């Protein structure tokens, strides 16, 4: 929920600035956040299905008994933190650049927000995956194929947008900008 507040705060700021970069960044970040936060909630639900508790601290040490699930947690948290080369990073960079152009003071607020996002994402990951295994989790069922399929179906659209960003960037994509600048493909 914290990442939703920070990401949607960036989206609102970007839409208020109304530059082409900020609007493209807002669209990219909305799509990226929708996929990433949905994936985080799916992972939290799989924890709930096994521990029957919404308290993440009761899921300590899951890395030892569910290593593939730990990999999904790590990947999702890294995407949530906007690590390169995720589309979250693309959206945040476009928005932060636009905000810096609007007012250089905004770089301190956005930098602090990015730092806080990294801190609580890593804290959540370490809290659920590392530590001593509680006795109630020893007889936990293994991950199911449906869970891996669900995580894969969240990841594939992000990979598609990563490899072909012009699907979502529109007029700000490199190919579109080069075509417009060089006049390639225009009919005379």
Secondary structure, 3 states (H helix, E strand, C coil): CHHHHHHHHHHHHHHHHCCHHHHHHHHHHHHHHHHHHHHHHHHHHHHHHHHCCCCHHHHCCHHHHCHHHHHHHHHHHHHHCCCCCCHHHHHHHHHHHHHHHHCCCHHHHHHHHHHHHHHHHHHHHHHHHCCCCCHHHCCCCCCCHHHHHHHHHHHHHHHHHHHCCHHHHHHHCHHHHHHHHHCCCCCC
